[in-house]
């Protein structure tokens, strides 16, 4: 099993189901009206939880998924170092 899929499965299995239902409802119905000027959004093009085509981000990571901090750590670190 893919490491990211196993990690997600473990997280979901360890999460309280009432809380998980609440979180998913909040995410699905979130209507953001504030655009923060000092925010830098880094998003993976292969994120299957928050689909890239629906996201406005400043920096995209090719083939980065929702857990790209695990499998794209070096690339993310390089981006953050460059920003700092």
Secondary structure, DSSP 8 states (H G I E B T S, - for coil): --HHHHHHHHHHHHS-HHHHHHHHHHHHT-------TT---EEETT-TTTTGGG---SEEETT--TTHHHHSHHHHHHHHHHH-
